[in-house]
Amino acid sequence: MGTFKIEGGHQLKGKIQPQGAKNEALQILCAVLLTAEEIKIDNIPDIIDVNKLIALLKKLGVKIEKLGSGSYSFKADEVNLKYLESNEFKEDGKGLRGSIMIVGPLLARFGKGYIPKPGGDKIGRRRLDTHFEGFINLGAKFRYNKEDLFYGVEADRLKGAYMLLDEASVTGTANIVMAAVLAEGTTTIYNAACEPYLQQLCKMLNRMGAKISGVGSNMLIIEGVDSLGGTNHRMLPDMIEIGSWIGLAAMTKSELTITNVSWDDLGQIPNVFRKIGITVERRGDDIHIPAHKDGYEVQNYIDGSILTIADAPWPGFTPDLLSIILTVLTQARGSAVVHQKMFESRLFFVDKLIDMGAKIILCDPHRATIIGHDFKSQLKATTMTSPDIRAGVSLLIAALSAKGTSVIHNIEQIDRGYENIDERLRAIGAKIERVEGN
């Protein structure tokens, strides 16, 4: 188990470029299974979760060639369907949440898709009902082996249907879209997720020959086609990483420039950071954060009531950045409530921030009230363990702002979502060291 040793309290300075988007990569990589033709993808992040999925595709028989840093070609012209029913697949698929999205493409192209119950973050329940209800609506037969925790769907030919999703699930929408593009007839998906990463998937599928309209809205209309061809695709920058660097700059009173952020795809992110007093400047396609020498002040609502920051489906604020916002609020001037609606365990990392001296009241599993220190009391270094990707980075940001040397264990959780994070932070002046465990 790896560990980070972090000497906090240093100002950082310089430029940092966000990696390719993790959540987009997990969708786009699964889409290569929809065609026998070559697909080239650029800006793929070199992180554990994405590399696991690439390894899984390789075992499925996809021909994969690394063309350069973050650039790969994929050709799924000889898919090994026997692997799907092997014990090896049952083990490989369990370790990765994103593996669920291979089911839609496999079902559409080969008439069957299987998946073991996936793992991933320990942040609460993530239902798979939306995925499988969508496949059933398209005419697939569903089966679940409780003993092996193994799901399967099968169909001779999928048929288009109208469906109203029970929740605007990003991965659920992506999976159903990938199944519907090769279905017979027209599929209408209402209450579809409309995140930029899902828009990227739809645009890529359209370049491959799919007929998807309504991209960017919550109603997608898909006219099924007989087959899809190859294409080239480039990933967007990771908006969660961009938000992480904004929070890092504020907490360490550092002047940072985040380059090539694709501003038009950031939605509410800059506005929410501005609401808690952080200056977010647009310079072309870069974000500039000046050093907040006098701290940052939380805005109240117009009537004077306390600010509440809550997550919501796109174009609302992403749940993946609430842990960062909560951490940054610990040094704000003023107070705020963070309301995490989606996952019931995601706020449980706050005990570690309280150990560091933060003033946080955990009201219930979904809500926390934060009373900011206004930098009058610096957080204290401590030893902690990363419970999930986003909490791990939040604790890392807290440690970089704290007085003394902190230790973070289980950094594999951070590596799942952030590429070479220690090297990139050292390049802007952070005192961070990776210590490999036994």
GUMIVEX-788663 format. One record per residue (C-alpha): residue number from 1; residue in one letter; x negated, y negated, z. Coordinates in pm, 1 decimal. Each point is the difference from the previous one (the first is absolute). Example, Ala and Ser with C-alpha at 12.3 -4.5 7.8 and 13.67 -1.06 7.14 Angstrom:
<pts>
{1 'A' {-1230.0 450.0 780.0}}
{2 'S' {-137.0 -344.0 -66.0}}
</pts>
This chain:
<pts>
{1 'M' {0.0 0.0 0.0}}
{2 'G' {-148.8 -333.7 -109.9}}
{3 'T' {-28.8 -313.0 212.7}}
{4 'F' {-45.9 -372.8 -56.1}}
{5 'K' {-211.9 -207.6 238.9}}
{6 'I' {98.3 -365.7 -32.1}}
{7 'E' {-171.7 -299.4 155.2}}
{8 'G' {272.5 -262.9 11.7}}
{9 'G' {10.7 -376.1 26.9}}
{10 'H' {-187.6 -84.7 -322.5}}
{11 'Q' {128.9 -231.3 -270.6}}
{12 'L' {9.2 147.9 -348.8}}
{13 'K' {-48.9 -180.9 -329.3}}
{14 'G' {15.0 77.0 -370.5}}
{15 'K' {209.7 170.7 -264.6}}
{16 'I' {170.9 336.3 14.3}}
{17 'Q' {180.2 175.1 -283.7}}
{18 'P' {297.1 224.3 77.7}}
{19 'Q' {-9.0 360.4 -114.6}}
{20 'G' {256.3 152.9 -234.0}}
{21 'A' {337.6 61.7 160.0}}
{22 'K' {24.2 326.4 195.0}}
{23 'N' {378.7 21.2 -16.9}}
{24 'E' {0.8 -61.7 -374.4}}
{25 'A' {-273.7 258.1 -57.4}}
{26 'L' {199.1 279.3 166.8}}
{27 'Q' {290.0 -58.9 -244.1}}
{28 'I' {-202.8 -60.3 -316.2}}
{29 'L' {-222.9 305.5 49.1}}
{30 'C' {303.6 228.5 29.0}}
{31 'A' {139.9 -144.5 -326.0}}
{32 'V' {-290.8 151.1 -198.3}}
{33 'L' {183.8 334.4 34.0}}
{34 'L' {276.6 -128.5 -230.6}}
{35 'T' {-202.8 33.9 -321.1}}
{36 'A' {-253.9 227.4 -164.7}}
{37 'E' {-175.2 -306.1 -144.4}}
{38 'E' {-291.7 -190.0 156.1}}
{39 'I' {60.6 -281.6 249.0}}
{40 'K' {-276.0 -239.5 105.7}}
{41 'I' {36.0 -183.6 332.4}}
{42 'D' {-219.0 -282.5 132.5}}
{43 'N' {-42.0 -156.8 345.8}}
{44 'I' {71.9 325.0 189.2}}
{45 'P' {-105.0 -46.4 364.7}}
{46 'D' {-265.4 239.2 133.5}}
{47 'I' {186.4 98.3 317.3}}
{48 'I' {81.6 330.5 170.6}}
{49 'D' {373.5 16.4 -86.4}}
{50 'V' {-56.6 -75.6 -370.1}}
{51 'N' {-298.3 235.9 -27.2}}
{52 'K' {207.7 278.6 158.4}}
{53 'L' {268.7 -50.4 -263.4}}
{54 'I' {-257.7 2.2 -282.1}}
{55 'A' {-138.3 329.6 141.0}}
{56 'L' {355.5 140.4 14.3}}
{57 'L' {60.9 -93.6 -366.0}}
{58 'K' {-328.8 168.1 -95.2}}
{59 'K' {111.1 324.3 167.4}}
{60 'L' {327.0 -29.0 -193.6}}
{61 'G' {-207.6 20.4 -316.9}}
{62 'V' {-9.6 -369.0 -94.4}}
{63 'K' {-323.1 -81.5 -188.0}}
{64 'I' {-157.6 -294.2 180.5}}
{65 'E' {-301.9 -201.1 -108.3}}
{66 'K' {-157.4 -285.1 197.3}}
{67 'L' {-77.3 -278.0 -249.7}}
{68 'G' {-151.4 -248.1 247.5}}
{69 'S' {61.9 -158.8 337.8}}
{70 'G' {375.3 23.8 62.3}}
{71 'S' {63.1 112.6 -359.2}}
{72 'Y' {123.5 348.3 -97.8}}
{73 'S' {161.6 186.3 -288.5}}
{74 'F' {265.6 267.7 59.0}}
{75 'K' {135.0 263.8 -237.7}}
{76 'A' {271.6 238.2 121.7}}
{77 'D' {16.9 223.5 -308.3}}
{78 'E' {-60.9 328.3 185.9}}
{79 'V' {181.3 -26.8 333.7}}
{80 'N' {-40.8 303.9 226.0}}
{81 'L' {349.2 50.7 145.3}}
{82 'K' {-110.2 315.7 187.3}}
{83 'Y' {-202.0 -222.9 235.2}}
{84 'L' {329.2 -149.9 124.6}}
{85 'E' {100.1 332.2 156.4}}
{86 'S' {-340.0 78.0 152.8}}
{87 'N' {-93.2 -16.2 368.4}}
{88 'E' {-278.8 -239.7 -98.7}}
{89 'F' {256.9 -250.2 -132.4}}
{90 'K' {203.4 31.7 319.8}}
{91 'E' {-306.1 -111.9 194.9}}
{92 'D' {-118.8 -266.5 -247.0}}
{93 'G' {342.6 -164.7 -35.8}}
{94 'K' {61.1 -21.1 374.6}}
{95 'G' {-286.7 -241.9 58.4}}
{96 'L' {129.0 -278.3 -223.0}}
{97 'R' {322.4 -197.4 15.6}}
{98 'G' {-23.4 -107.9 -364.9}}
{99 'S' {3.0 360.9 -123.9}}
{100 'I' {381.6 -12.7 8.8}}
{101 'M' {-11.4 -207.1 -322.0}}
{102 'I' {-132.5 285.8 -212.5}}
{103 'V' {343.4 165.4 29.0}}
{104 'G' {190.5 -239.2 -231.4}}
{105 'P' {-244.5 21.8 -293.5}}
{106 'L' {-37.3 380.1 32.9}}
{107 'L' {376.3 48.2 16.1}}
{108 'A' {54.9 -221.4 -305.1}}
{109 'R' {-267.9 158.2 -219.3}}
{110 'F' {-12.2 362.0 117.7}}
{111 'G' {340.2 56.3 162.7}}
{112 'K' {-133.2 61.2 349.6}}
{113 'G' {-180.9 -183.4 277.4}}
{114 'Y' {-111.8 116.9 345.4}}
{115 'I' {-154.7 -171.6 298.2}}
{116 'P' {-86.4 91.3 360.3}}
{117 'K' {130.4 -238.4 263.8}}
{118 'P' {-251.7 -286.8 -35.4}}
{119 'G' {-210.4 -152.3 278.4}}
{120 'G' {-142.6 -352.5 15.9}}
{121 'D' {37.7 -272.7 259.2}}
{122 'K' {133.6 62.4 349.1}}
{123 'I' {222.5 -308.3 -12.0}}
{124 'G' {340.5 163.0 27.0}}
{125 'R' {232.6 201.3 -221.4}}
{126 'R' {-10.2 -41.8 -375.1}}
{127 'R' {299.8 174.4 -150.5}}
{128 'L' {-21.2 182.0 -331.9}}
{129 'D' {376.9 13.0 -50.6}}
{130 'T' {2.8 -285.9 -253.3}}
{131 'H' {-243.9 188.2 -225.9}}
{132 'F' {186.2 330.3 1.5}}
{133 'E' {352.3 -148.4 -16.3}}
{134 'G' {-116.5 -182.3 -313.9}}
{135 'F' {-128.3 323.5 -157.5}}
{136 'I' {326.1 178.4 89.2}}
{137 'N' {196.1 -284.6 -165.0}}
{138 'L' {-202.8 65.1 -315.2}}
{139 'G' {109.4 365.4 7.0}}
{140 'A' {-283.9 171.2 186.7}}
{141 'K' {53.0 286.2 244.9}}
{142 'F' {-159.7 -60.6 339.6}}
{143 'R' {-145.7 257.0 237.3}}
{144 'Y' {-185.5 -28.7 329.2}}
{145 'N' {-194.4 273.5 175.4}}
{146 'K' {17.6 -89.3 370.5}}
{147 'E' {-260.3 258.8 91.6}}
{148 'D' {-268.2 -142.2 -230.0}}
{149 'L' {135.0 -359.8 5.2}}
{150 'F' {0.3 21.1 -380.9}}
{151 'Y' {231.1 -196.3 -231.9}}
{152 'G' {89.6 87.7 -358.3}}
{153 'V' {215.5 -133.5 -284.0}}
{154 'E' {73.6 172.5 -331.5}}
{155 'A' {199.5 -84.4 -313.9}}
{156 'D' {12.8 117.9 -360.8}}
{157 'R' {58.4 -358.2 -122.2}}
{158 'L' {73.9 -304.6 211.2}}
{159 'K' {306.6 -206.1 -93.0}}
{160 'G' {34.6 -375.3 52.2}}
{161 'A' {233.9 -118.5 275.8}}
{162 'Y' {110.9 -308.4 193.3}}
{163 'M' {-134.5 -12.0 354.4}}
{164 'L' {12.7 -242.9 290.6}}
{165 'L' {-305.3 62.2 218.0}}
{166 'D' {61.3 21.8 375.6}}
{167 'E' {-311.0 -213.8 54.7}}
{168 'A' {-226.5 -205.6 -226.9}}
{169 'S' {-284.5 248.9 41.9}}
{170 'V' {-307.2 -88.6 -208.1}}
{171 'T' {-130.6 355.9 -31.8}}
{172 'G' {354.4 135.2 -37.7}}
{173 'T' {75.9 -242.8 -283.8}}
{174 'A' {-334.9 76.6 -167.8}}
{175 'N' {61.4 375.5 17.2}}
{176 'I' {354.1 -24.3 -140.6}}
{177 'V' {-113.0 -236.2 -279.4}}
{178 'M' {-274.3 244.0 -101.3}}
{179 'A' {254.4 282.2 -11.0}}
{180 'A' {261.7 -203.1 -189.5}}
{181 'V' {-223.8 -121.8 -284.4}}
{182 'L' {8.5 348.4 -158.0}}
{183 'A' {362.1 80.4 96.6}}
{184 'E' {275.8 34.7 -258.1}}
{185 'G' {219.8 -312.0 -18.6}}
{186 'T' {6.7 -316.0 211.4}}
{187 'T' {-89.0 -30.6 368.3}}
{188 'T' {100.2 -302.4 206.4}}
{189 'I' {-175.7 -48.8 335.3}}
{190 'Y' {167.8 -262.5 221.4}}
{191 'N' {-162.7 -123.4 324.2}}
{192 'A' {-332.1 85.0 -164.7}}
{193 'A' {-320.6 -129.7 157.7}}
{194 'C' {-147.6 -284.7 -204.6}}
{195 'E' {-352.2 -45.5 147.4}}
{196 'P' {-271.7 -120.4 -242.7}}
{197 'Y' {-159.8 346.2 17.7}}
{198 'L' {324.2 162.8 -115.6}}
{199 'Q' {25.2 -261.8 -275.9}}
{200 'Q' {-352.9 100.0 -102.9}}
{201 'L' {108.5 364.7 -21.6}}
{202 'C' {303.2 -88.4 -215.1}}
{203 'K' {-208.7 -218.3 -233.0}}
{204 'M' {-254.2 279.0 -39.5}}
{205 'L' {275.0 256.1 -75.1}}
{206 'N' {151.7 -236.2 -258.9}}
{207 'R' {-339.9 -26.4 -171.0}}
{208 'M' {-2.6 380.9 -7.9}}
{209 'G' {332.9 -3.3 -185.1}}
{210 'A' {257.7 -1.1 281.9}}
{211 'K' {307.5 -224.7 -21.9}}
{212 'I' {41.5 -168.3 338.8}}
{213 'S' {188.6 -331.3 31.8}}
{214 'G' {68.2 -215.6 306.4}}
{215 'V' {-364.7 16.9 112.9}}
{216 'G' {-47.1 -231.6 299.9}}
{217 'S' {368.1 19.2 100.7}}
{218 'N' {180.9 241.9 231.9}}
{219 'M' {181.6 166.1 -291.1}}
{220 'L' {-204.8 208.9 -241.3}}
{221 'I' {154.0 144.6 -316.4}}
{222 'I' {-197.8 283.1 -159.3}}
{223 'E' {76.3 150.9 -339.9}}
{224 'G' {-161.3 341.4 -7.4}}
{225 'V' {-251.0 84.6 -273.8}}
{226 'D' {-133.2 336.1 -120.7}}
{227 'S' {-368.5 -63.2 72.7}}
{228 'L' {-252.5 -260.3 109.1}}
{229 'G' {-342.5 -93.8 -138.2}}
{230 'G' {-327.5 -129.9 139.8}}
{231 'T' {-88.0 -355.7 105.6}}
{232 'N' {-249.0 -218.8 185.9}}
{233 'H' {86.5 -154.5 337.2}}
{234 'R' {-163.4 -232.1 252.3}}
{235 'M' {100.3 -5.2 368.7}}
{236 'L' {102.2 -318.1 178.9}}
{237 'P' {-210.3 -116.3 296.7}}
{238 'D' {114.4 138.6 336.1}}
{239 'M' {232.8 -254.6 160.5}}
{240 'I' {-37.4 166.1 342.8}}
{241 'E' {-374.4 -45.2 -14.4}}
{242 'I' {47.2 -362.5 -107.0}}
{243 'G' {221.5 -59.4 305.0}}
{244 'S' {-258.8 174.9 219.4}}
{245 'W' {-273.7 -240.4 -116.5}}
{246 'I' {224.4 -304.6 60.7}}
{247 'G' {52.1 122.3 358.2}}
{248 'L' {-370.2 72.3 43.3}}
{249 'A' {-96.7 -354.2 -108.9}}
{250 'A' {247.5 -157.6 244.8}}
{251 'M' {-94.4 216.6 299.3}}
{252 'T' {-375.5 -57.4 -45.1}}
{253 'K' {38.5 -372.2 -90.8}}
{254 'S' {-180.2 78.2 -324.6}}
{255 'E' {3.8 -162.1 -341.9}}
{256 'L' {74.3 273.4 -253.3}}
{257 'T' {96.8 15.5 -366.6}}
{258 'I' {195.1 304.5 -115.1}}
{259 'T' {-50.8 33.6 -374.3}}
{260 'N' {228.1 122.2 -281.8}}
{261 'V' {308.2 53.7 217.0}}
{262 'S' {274.2 -3.9 -270.4}}
{263 'W' {186.7 -281.2 179.9}}
{264 'D' {326.7 56.6 -182.7}}
{265 'D' {26.8 349.8 148.6}}
{266 'L' {-54.1 -100.9 365.4}}
{267 'G' {363.4 -91.9 73.4}}
{268 'Q' {55.3 -118.9 358.3}}
{269 'I' {-350.8 76.7 125.8}}
{270 'P' {-153.5 -353.1 -27.7}}
{271 'N' {318.5 -159.0 142.7}}
{272 'V' {12.6 226.1 306.8}}
{273 'F' {-364.1 -76.6 86.5}}
{274 'R' {77.1 -371.7 -43.4}}
{275 'K' {291.1 35.0 244.9}}
{276 'I' {-244.1 108.2 269.6}}
{277 'G' {-217.8 -302.4 -72.4}}
{278 'I' {-262.9 138.0 -236.4}}
{279 'T' {-110.3 -214.3 -295.3}}
{280 'V' {22.7 208.6 -317.6}}
{281 'E' {-126.5 -196.1 -302.0}}
{282 'R' {47.8 104.3 -361.0}}
{283 'R' {-307.5 -54.3 -218.4}}
{284 'G' {72.1 144.5 -343.4}}
{285 'D' {56.9 368.6 71.5}}
{286 'D' {-199.6 -13.9 325.0}}
{287 'I' {110.0 -60.4 358.9}}
{288 'H' {-212.6 -235.8 207.8}}
{289 'I' {28.1 10.0 379.6}}
{290 'P' {-182.8 -292.4 167.9}}
{291 'A' {-157.1 50.5 343.4}}
{292 'H' {275.8 -59.4 257.9}}
{293 'K' {-224.3 -180.0 249.6}}
{294 'D' {298.6 -140.8 192.6}}
{295 'G' {195.7 325.9 -12.5}}
{296 'Y' {342.5 45.8 -158.1}}
{297 'E' {350.2 -78.6 127.1}}
{298 'V' {313.2 211.1 -43.7}}
{299 'Q' {297.2 -180.5 -152.3}}
{300 'N' {329.1 36.5 181.5}}
{301 'Y' {331.3 10.7 -184.8}}
{302 'I' {167.0 -335.2 -79.8}}
{303 'D' {222.5 28.7 310.5}}
{304 'G' {-306.8 56.8 219.8}}
{305 'S' {56.5 371.6 54.7}}
{306 'I' {-292.2 244.7 1.7}}
{307 'L' {-126.8 127.5 -336.4}}
{308 'T' {79.5 363.4 -85.8}}
{309 'I' {-203.7 172.8 -270.0}}
{310 'A' {170.1 312.2 -132.4}}
{311 'D' {-64.7 241.3 -284.3}}
{312 'A' {243.7 54.4 -286.1}}
{313 'P' {5.5 168.1 -341.1}}
{314 'W' {-166.6 -204.2 -275.8}}
{315 'P' {22.6 -293.7 -55.2}}
{316 'G' {5.5 -8.0 380.7}}
{317 'F' {-314.6 27.1 211.9}}
{318 'T' {-181.3 334.4 -19.8}}
{319 'P' {0.3 217.3 315.7}}
{320 'D' {-365.6 88.0 -67.2}}
{321 'L' {-110.5 -350.2 107.7}}
{322 'L' {197.2 -30.6 325.1}}
{323 'S' {-284.3 156.0 202.6}}
{324 'I' {-238.2 -264.3 -141.7}}
{325 'I' {245.7 -285.2 69.5}}
{326 'L' {49.7 123.3 357.1}}
{327 'T' {-375.8 5.3 60.0}}
{328 'V' {-52.4 -347.6 -147.1}}
{329 'L' {280.7 -136.4 221.3}}
{330 'T' {-196.0 97.0 313.7}}
{331 'Q' {-220.6 -308.8 -53.4}}
{332 'A' {265.9 -235.7 -139.6}}
{333 'R' {130.3 -313.5 169.8}}
{334 'G' {354.8 97.4 90.1}}
{335 'S' {205.1 318.5 13.8}}
{336 'A' {183.4 223.8 -245.1}}
{337 'V' {192.0 326.2 -24.4}}
{338 'V' {-110.4 273.3 -240.1}}
{339 'H' {284.6 231.3 -104.6}}
{340 'Q' {-112.3 322.1 -169.7}}
{341 'K' {326.0 141.1 -135.7}}
{342 'M' {-125.3 289.4 -207.0}}
{343 'F' {-226.2 218.2 217.9}}
{344 'E' {66.4 73.4 365.5}}
{345 'S' {-360.6 73.3 100.6}}
{346 'R' {-193.3 -267.7 -183.4}}
{347 'L' {-18.6 -248.7 288.7}}
{348 'F' {-137.0 251.4 249.5}}
{349 'F' {-356.5 -117.4 -65.2}}
{350 'V' {66.2 -323.4 194.9}}
{351 'D' {-118.8 161.4 325.8}}
{352 'K' {-352.2 -23.4 -142.2}}
{353 'L' {41.7 -373.9 -66.2}}
{354 'I' {136.5 -43.8 354.3}}
{355 'D' {-314.3 176.4 128.6}}
{356 'M' {-198.6 -266.4 -185.7}}
{357 'G' {189.6 -274.2 182.9}}
{358 'A' {282.4 -77.7 -244.1}}
{359 'K' {334.6 -117.5 140.5}}
{360 'I' {253.7 231.7 -160.7}}
{361 'I' {333.5 125.3 128.1}}
{362 'L' {112.8 316.3 -178.5}}
{363 'C' {377.5 -47.8 19.0}}
{364 'D' {84.4 338.2 -158.3}}
{365 'P' {-154.6 225.3 -268.6}}
{366 'H' {90.0 -254.4 -269.0}}
{367 'R' {-57.8 -343.7 157.7}}
{368 'A' {-285.8 -178.4 172.9}}
{369 'T' {-26.6 -353.6 136.4}}
{370 'I' {-345.8 -155.5 -31.3}}
{371 'I' {-113.7 -298.7 207.8}}
{372 'G' {-303.1 -148.8 -170.6}}
{373 'H' {-320.9 -91.9 185.7}}
{374 'D' {-82.7 -293.4 -233.1}}
{375 'F' {-364.9 123.4 24.7}}
{376 'K' {-14.1 -124.7 361.6}}
{377 'S' {-57.7 358.7 106.3}}
{378 'Q' {-202.6 216.9 -237.1}}
{379 'L' {94.2 365.4 -44.8}}
{380 'K' {-236.6 237.9 182.8}}
{381 'A' {-187.8 286.2 -166.8}}
{382 'T' {120.4 352.2 73.1}}
{383 'T' {-11.9 361.5 -122.2}}
{384 'M' {303.6 119.3 -196.7}}
{385 'T' {126.8 253.6 -251.6}}
{386 'S' {168.6 -84.0 -330.3}}
{387 'P' {349.7 158.1 -15.4}}
{388 'D' {77.4 -86.9 -365.1}}
{389 'I' {-137.2 -199.8 -294.9}}
{390 'R' {159.9 -338.3 69.8}}
{391 'A' {-35.6 10.7 379.8}}
{392 'G' {-363.0 103.3 -51.5}}
{393 'V' {-77.9 -309.2 -208.1}}
{394 'S' {190.8 -220.2 245.1}}
{395 'L' {-216.7 130.2 284.5}}
{396 'L' {-309.5 -54.7 -215.9}}
{397 'I' {102.6 -364.9 -53.0}}
{398 'A' {61.0 -37.7 374.1}}
{399 'A' {-344.7 150.2 71.9}}
{400 'L' {-172.1 -238.3 -245.6}}
{401 'S' {155.9 -295.0 187.3}}
{402 'A' {-64.3 139.2 351.4}}
{403 'K' {-279.1 -72.4 245.4}}
{404 'G' {-248.7 286.4 24.5}}
{405 'T' {-43.1 332.3 -180.9}}
{406 'S' {305.4 213.6 -76.8}}
{407 'V' {14.1 362.7 -110.6}}
{408 'I' {274.7 138.3 -227.6}}
{409 'H' {29.6 378.6 -34.6}}
{410 'N' {191.5 197.2 -265.8}}
{411 'I' {-98.6 -247.0 -272.4}}
{412 'E' {96.8 260.3 -261.3}}
{413 'Q' {344.6 -156.7 36.5}}
{414 'I' {-143.0 -335.5 -113.5}}
{415 'D' {-198.9 165.4 -281.5}}
{416 'R' {325.7 147.9 -131.0}}
{417 'G' {106.0 -346.6 -113.2}}
{418 'Y' {-305.2 -229.8 -15.5}}
{419 'E' {-295.1 49.8 -234.2}}
{420 'N' {-349.8 -31.5 155.1}}
{421 'I' {144.3 -240.6 253.6}}
{422 'D' {-313.3 -18.7 217.6}}
{423 'E' {-230.9 -82.4 -293.2}}
{424 'R' {234.5 -266.1 -131.1}}
{425 'L' {39.2 -159.8 342.4}}
{426 'R' {-377.2 -2.4 57.4}}
{427 'A' {-35.9 -187.4 -331.6}}
{428 'I' {196.7 -292.4 149.0}}
{429 'G' {-185.7 3.9 332.9}}
{430 'A' {179.8 253.7 218.4}}
{431 'K' {-202.1 196.1 255.3}}
{432 'I' {141.2 345.7 -58.1}}
{433 'E' {-172.4 338.1 1.0}}
{434 'R' {133.3 340.2 -106.5}}
{435 'V' {-102.9 285.6 230.3}}
{436 'E' {73.8 346.8 -135.1}}
{437 'G' {129.3 250.8 255.4}}
{438 'N' {-87.4 367.1 34.0}}
</pts>
